[in-house]
Amino acid sequence: MENLNLKFEQLPNNWAVCFIEDCPVKEQCLRHLAAAAVPETQTYGNSVWPNAQKNGECSMFAEVKYDKLAGGFSQLFSNLRQQDYKVIRRRMEDRFRRDYYRYMHGDKLLNPDQQQWIKQLFTQHGYTEDLVFDHYEMRINFPSNLDKKLRSNCSKTADKEQ
């Protein structure tokens, strides 16, 4: 697996990292690769326990995936007809609310679903060519739903034990 060049600050809050060296899937697991980002000064935090491994599989496995995030959409507005400008802008302001200007200037990045929504909005108004954002970045996708699912399973187990 390539070096992800992760920094500890990039890890989501409460992200469980893995230090299990004999794990058969460690080279493909984001949790194990993220453990390399933990600084020597960090002495505690969430981690994967060895009993997550059963029959050569790990219930905490998180595949390394990337998202293509977009920054800024000023280019999209450059070729709009006057009659469409206000309508499209209002819909986007309603969608992104107080973060509209941060998204527009690229201070906040748009995830793939948000990009798709914007492209569909422009397509609905007849714009199908040159629907590109100002810039793009590839970022690691930390699957937050995996941790939520596991916390849910933990609480169900705790309820059964009581």
Buried (B, 14 or more C-beta within 10 A) or exposed (E): EEEBEBEBEBBEEEBBBBBBEEBEBBEBBBBBBBBEBBEEEEEEEEBBEEEBBEEEEBEBBBEBEEBBBBBBBEEBBEEBEEEBEEEBBEBBBEBBEEEBEBBBEBEBBBBEEBBEBBBEBBEEBEBEEEBEBBEBEEEBBBEEEBBEEBEEEEEEEEEEEE
